[in-house]
Structures are given as C-alpha cells and as structure tokens.
Amino acid sequence: MATAHRTSAASRLSRRLVVGLIATALVGAGTIATAPVAVAAADEPADKPKIVVVATGGTLAGKAAGRDTYTNYRAGTYPMSDLVAVLQPEVSAFADVEVVQFGNSGSGGYTFPQYHDLTIAVEDALRDADGVVVTTGTDTMEEFAYWLDLTVQSKKPVVITGAMRPWAAGDTASDSMVLGTDGPANLLQSIRLAASQETFCFGTVLSLNDEVHAARDVTKTNSTRNDTFATRLSGMLGWIDGSDVVINRAPARVLDCETNDWFTPFDLRAVSRDAYPRVEIFYNAQAAGGESISAWAAAGVKGVVTAGTGAGGISGAAGQARTAAARDQGVWFVSTTRTGSGSVSGGSGNIIPGGDLLPQKARILLILSRAFTGDVEQARTWFSTLGAPTFDSSALADVVSPTPVAEPEPTVEPTPEPSPSESAGTGAGDPPASASPVPSASETPAAVVGALPFTGGGAPGLAALVAGLALALGVVLYWQHQRRLSAQRGLIH
Ligand code: ASP
C-alpha cells in the first residue's frame, strides 16, 4: 500500500526536482519558486500514504479546566490514539494513520537522551511509513524541530505540530472539547501535509495555524496567540488552505536531494544517548556580570552560546569570563544576537560565529557538534555549512544562458502512411519491403528525447532543451558536490 504511493511520490518528486532545478537555474533566485505541480489522475496512488504520529504531549494533548479556558490546563493528558480518533473518519480519506505514544508531557520536560530516543523513534517509523508527524508542546517546539532536522537520517517528510489551546475539558478527548481549540485542525493539517509529500527532502518542517515553516528558522514569537510561530527573515515555506497544500519556497538542502550530501553527519546511531554535554545560553544585557559563565565552566559545561546585543556584543565582564573559560576549561563559545534576527560574524579559537542562527538553535547545533567532534575547527565548519545553508547558484553562470535560448526546430520527419504493399509485405513470411525494425540514426535522438515522460512526446524541441539543461545542471551539481566533499573530507564520518 505504502509502496504504491512511494513509487508515485518518487516520480512526482523527480519531476518536481527537474522543474525546481531548472527554475532555480533560470531565475537564479535564493529559493525555489515553482507552481504547484498538477498530477494526472492516472498518476494518483490507489492507496493512501501511511503516516505515523509520534506523540510527545504538550498543550495539544492538554486537558483544560473548562471549555472556555485556554490558559489553565494540564499539558500532555490525552493519549494520541484518542486524539486521532476524533479526526475520524475525515483523516482516513487521505492517510492511513498509526500512532507511537513516545511520551506525554510538556515540551520542557524532555532531556537530550530523550531527544536522542525521539530521533531513533522517528527513523524507525519512517522505515515503513511515508511520513511522520511529531506532536509536542510549543514552548520548545523550535528546538525539537531543529534537533530532528539535524539528526533524522531520512528524506521523507517530518512535520512537527502542537497547539496553543488545550484539546478538551472532559474525561476523554471527545468529551467537552475546548471552544475554539486549534489542536484538532493543527493535527489534521499536519497529517495532510506529511501525506502530500510536498516537503520530501525539506528536512523537518513545523506546521501550525495553517502555516508551514522551516525548522532551522522558525521561532515562537508570542506566549499565547495562535499565530505565534514566525520565520522572521525568510518567511514561511507555504500554507495550507482547507485541503490545498501550497509550498512555494524550500530550504536550501533540497538541492542535495538526489545525493548523500543531503544527510547531516549527525547519525545518532553512531553515538550513545548520553553523549550530549551541557551547553548553556548567556543572555547579555547592559553591564552584565560574567559570573554565570565562570560558574558554568567550573561545573563542566562544555559550551556556551552568547546571545549578545546587536551584532553579538557582550559586556566587558562577560568577555573576560569567556576568555578565561575558553583558555582554562576549553569551553567552546558560539556568538549570536539577542535581537531575534540578523547575523553575527567573526571569532577565532574557541569562539565560533553563529551566523543568523537564533541562540536556542545555535545551542542545539553546539550540543551535537560537541557530541560528534573534539575539534573546534570542525565545529566552526559545521556552523558555516550545516548551520548556514544557502543556495549557491554562482557556478550556473558558466553553463546556463542568462537570456532566452532559441528552441531548435523539430528534426523528426512525419511518419509516412504505409502503402498497401508495405502493409501487406512482398510475400508470405517476408518482411515489408521498406520496413525498418530499428529507428535510423537520424531519427533516434529526437524521438527518444521526445518520449521522455517529463516532457511528453509532443514537443521534442522543448524536450531537447530541457534535457540539455538538466544535463548541464547535473554536471554543475556533481561538481559542487565534489567541491563540498573535498571541503568536508575527513570531517564527516
Ligand atoms: N507548556 C506547553 C508545552 O510546551 C505549551 C504548549 O504545549 O504549547 O508543552
């Protein structure tokens, strides 16, 4: 069942990739902007995709004190199987849903060994499923999301969701549902998004309030509003209107979809669940003291992210404490800004620039970096590559025409009508006099290109152009991958 869908999704993806790569080449933009791909009815899977909901709790599974109470509730109360039951029969129209109850508590209650286990649970589910939806509390959802984005070793869709209002106030999830709860809609739409396969190769995305955001960039911006999640610098990836999933941007890693470069070095099966060291965040402010940094270093903390003012500045006292901790205890520091957006650069030795990563996202990458390497230069490379993915289309300038290219004329002659004698042959058992069982050299290339499923057989000129562009892009992307591999050689296990 799932296989039939995957086959269809894979062919859809490869068409979409070709369209996306060509769009990127022609537009030279920082994001892939493609129109939603129409898929012929015959292309549709007969079976529904299998989606596993890996539930961890949060407000989504919360029980409220009353139907009109949004802020007084106990998070992580109802089991996910009961929540999915409320979505029936509607959800079964587009997905076969299975549930893994990983935990049931507030998002802040999870430890890094549990994060490790969560990644393994998601990877296990993705072995058979077409996509996974992870539910969690919204307070640290952006950290859950970026952790999964950096660690899950599967290109299948991973969607994280939750709710800002508790689900119900009764003894069961279908009893006394909270007035205006956003939980059921967020869960339904996230399953729809995962089932659509529209975010295949995107890594983890966050879906809430009908919006879709990249895990690396999204942040919680309001303590109580339903529209709390935002991607400040780049905007959302898309949205879901009713049953219409609209994705019109993509994380840069999608360009590596067809190669192993897509995967991060953080394969958690290579480390123990206790491998993650303590990393803290120092929040700078006017005339801030440096005692917290010194105390953390003395307590064995291995890394500190500084949320500096402006472009990453910290106070004189904090700066002195940082110098001492880096020198005496080998603490690694990552500089970020407390402004909520914008980049931080510079730094040497044990001080790594966090780019435009938010402090809480930089902390996740620093924890993983410290677990996977003892080499601060390796970590610096990861922050500037994995931590700062960008589209690099500069190499295309050498191989792709910046202006429209004339389409070559079709070269295939119309097939002549067979004459009666040709149809009849020259005698019993003889082949027709002019029959040619093998296409001649002159007619083969255009005919074959014209028959490619992507281009259709009716436009061989366009087909040849597209095939040529795809070939050129393949060469460029291969060259880029080789370049990237040599840059990272010896750094990735
Ligand atoms: N306190 C809750 C949590 O993060 C809030 C939520 O679920 O939105 O688990």
Residues whose N, C-alpha, C, O or C-beta is under 5 A from the ligand:
A	BS01	LIG	G58 T59 L60 A75 S105 G106 S107 G108 T136 G137 T138 D139 T140 A163 M164
